[in-house]
Amino acid sequence: MPDSLPVHRDLKGRLQQKDETALAELFSGQRDRLLRMVDFRMDGRLRTRLWPDDVLQEAFLAARQRIGRFAEDGFESPFVWLRMVVHQTLIDLHRRHLGAQIRDAGKEVPLDRQRFSQTTSASMAIHLVGDWTTPTQAAVRSERFEAARRTIEQMEPMDREILALRHFEELTNSEAAEELGIQPKAASIRYVRALARLRQILSERPGLLEEDTP
């Protein structure tokens, strides 16, 4: 993936001028990437009440209300700013719909870019273990999900987060660096190190991510 996405060269300036047409262009152009983020971060219990598209619809309304703060929010990338708005909207929806049920999944989700969600390990485990559908597979999947989550939690929080951003959400290195508040070179080093660490800890649990043959 290239390290920058094609964005109209004056899009950032137009957003700084509170141009809602520019916001609509940004949202439309990045919709698939935002859906990928919501799909990765969305709690399964919330999926019984809302579709990922519902999250994006509410996030767009939130972005329209917040567009006047784009310049002062200090983001270099319009996409990273918009992703932040979508992420915060998702957090709000978790709290609104799940309330006390998010004790183990939602209340630790950060509202700023300097702390890291404890739910990242759970999201990574879900995607790594896969979607097995037979009753036997589902039981094994549940056990392996918990084992994968505990294994992934052995990693440093920032390493988990950069893997989530780069591998699962498919952000560029510069976007991930801005999201994490670090330099691109540091983000690149972190990503390579995190991949190596993940491979190491998974290798210590052979068969953890392999599906049983019926």
C-alpha positions in Angstrom: 0.0 0.0 0.0 1.4 3.5 -0.8 2.2 5.7 2.1 -0.4 8.3 1.1 -3.8 8.1 -0.4 -5.0 10.3 -3.3 -6.8 13.2 -1.7 -7.6 16.4 -3.4 -4.7 18.8 -2.7 -6.9 21.5 -1.2 -9.1 19.2 0.8 -7.4 20.0 4.1 -7.6 23.8 3.4 -11.3 23.5 2.6 -12.0 21.6 5.8 -10.2 24.3 7.7 -12.6 26.7 6.1 -15.5 24.5 7.4 -16.5 23.4 3.9 -19.1 20.7 4.4 -18.9 19.7 0.7 -15.2 18.8 1.4 -16.3 16.8 4.4 -18.8 14.9 2.2 -16.1 14.2 -0.4 -13.7 13.0 2.3 -16.3 10.7 3.9 -17.4 9.2 0.6 -13.8 8.6 -0.6 -12.8 7.0 2.7 -16.0 5.1 3.4 -14.6 1.6 2.8 -11.6 2.3 5.1 -13.9 3.6 7.8 -16.1 0.5 7.5 -13.1 -1.6 7.9 -12.2 0.1 11.1 -15.8 -0.1 12.5 -15.9 -3.8 11.5 -12.7 -4.5 13.4 -13.5 -2.4 16.5 -17.3 -3.1 16.9 -18.3 -5.3 19.8 -20.3 -8.3 18.8 -23.1 -7.4 21.2 -23.6 -4.1 19.5 -23.9 -5.8 16.1 -27.2 -7.3 17.3 -28.6 -3.7 17.4 -26.7 -1.7 14.8 -25.1 -2.2 11.4 -21.7 -0.7 10.7 -23.4 1.6 8.2 -25.5 2.9 11.1 -22.3 3.8 12.9 -21.0 5.7 9.9 -24.2 7.6 9.5 -24.1 8.9 13.0 -20.4 9.6 12.7 -21.0 11.8 9.6 -23.4 13.9 11.6 -20.9 14.2 14.4 -18.2 15.2 11.9 -20.4 17.9 10.5 -20.9 19.3 14.0 -17.2 19.1 14.7 -15.9 20.4 11.4 -15.4 23.9 12.9 -12.7 22.3 15.2 -10.8 20.6 12.4 -8.1 23.3 12.3 -7.6 23.4 16.1 -7.6 19.6 16.4 -4.2 19.8 14.8 -4.3 16.7 12.5 -2.1 16.6 9.4 -4.2 14.0 7.7 -7.9 14.7 7.1 -8.5 10.9 7.1 -6.9 10.4 10.6 -9.1 13.2 11.9 -12.2 11.7 10.4 -11.2 8.2 11.7 -10.9 9.8 15.2 -14.5 11.1 14.9 -15.8 7.7 13.8 -13.9 6.0 16.6 -15.3 8.3 19.2 -18.8 7.8 17.8 -18.4 4.1 18.1 -17.3 4.4 21.7 -20.4 6.5 22.4 -22.6 4.0 20.8 -21.1 1.2 22.8 -21.8 3.1 26.0 -25.3 4.2 24.9 -26.5 0.7 23.9 -24.5 -1.6 26.2 -24.1 0.5 29.3 -22.9 -1.6 32.2 -22.3 -4.5 29.8 -19.2 -2.8 28.4 -17.4 -3.2 31.8 -14.8 -5.5 30.2 -14.9 -4.2 26.7 -15.8 -0.5 26.5 -14.9 1.5 29.5 -11.2 1.1 28.8 -11.4 2.5 25.3 -9.5 5.7 25.2 -10.9 9.1 24.2 -7.5 10.4 23.3 -4.6 9.2 21.2 -2.1 8.7 24.0 -3.8 5.7 25.6 -4.6 2.3 24.1 -7.7 0.2 24.2 -7.7 -3.1 26.1 -10.2 -4.3 23.5 -7.7 -4.3 20.7 -6.4 -7.7 21.8 -10.0 -9.1 21.7 -10.6 -7.7 18.3 -7.3 -9.1 17.0 -8.1 -12.5 18.5 -11.5 -12.6 16.9 -10.1 -11.9 13.5 -7.2 -14.3 13.9 -9.3 -17.2 15.2 -11.8 -16.9 12.3 -15.5 -17.7 11.9 -16.3 -21.3 12.5 -20.0 -22.2 12.2 -20.7 -25.8 13.3 -21.4 -26.4 17.0 -18.2 -28.2 17.6 -16.2 -25.6 15.8 -18.0 -22.8 17.8 -17.0 -24.4 21.1 -13.4 -24.8 20.0 -13.4 -21.2 18.6 -14.6 -19.8 22.0 -11.7 -21.6 23.8 -9.2 -20.5 21.2 -10.4 -17.0 21.2 -9.8 -16.7 24.9 -6.4 -18.3 24.5 -5.5 -16.0 21.6 -6.7 -12.9 23.5 -4.5 -13.8 26.5 -1.6 -14.5 24.3 -1.9 -11.2 22.4 -2.1 -9.3 25.7 1.5 -10.4 26.4 2.5 -7.7 23.9 3.1 -4.1 24.7 -0.1 -2.0 24.3 1.4 0.2 21.6 2.7 -2.8 19.7 -0.8 -4.3 19.7 -2.3 -1.0 18.5 0.1 -0.5 15.7 -0.6 -4.1 14.4 -4.3 -3.3 14.6 -3.9 0.0 12.7 -1.4 -1.3 10.0 -2.6 -4.9 9.5 -6.3 -5.0 10.3 -7.4 -1.4 9.5 -4.7 -1.1 6.8 -3.6 2.4 7.7 -0.4 3.7 6.0 2.7 4.0 8.2 2.4 7.8 8.3 -1.3 7.6 9.3 -0.6 5.1 12.0 2.3 7.3 13.3 0.0 10.3 13.5 -2.7 8.3 15.2 -0.2 7.1 17.8 1.5 10.4 18.2 5.0 9.1 17.2 7.4 9.7 14.3 6.9 7.7 11.1 10.3 6.1 11.5 9.5 5.0 15.0 6.1 3.6 13.8 7.9 1.6 11.1 10.3 0.1 13.6 7.5 -0.6 16.0 5.4 -2.4 13.3 8.3 -4.7 12.3 9.1 -5.4 15.9 5.4 -6.1 16.8 5.0 -8.5 13.9 8.1 -10.4 15.0 6.8 -10.5 18.6 3.3 -11.7 17.5 4.9 -14.5 15.4 7.0 -15.5 18.4 4.2 -15.7 21.0 1.9 -17.5 18.5 4.7 -20.0 17.7 4.8 -20.8 21.4 1.1 -21.9 21.1 1.1 -24.4 18.2 -2.3 -25.1 16.7 -3.9 -22.1 18.4 -5.2 -20.6 15.2 -5.7 -23.8 13.2 -9.2 -25.0 12.5 -10.0 -28.5 13.4 -11.0 -30.8 10.6 -14.5 -32.3 11.1 
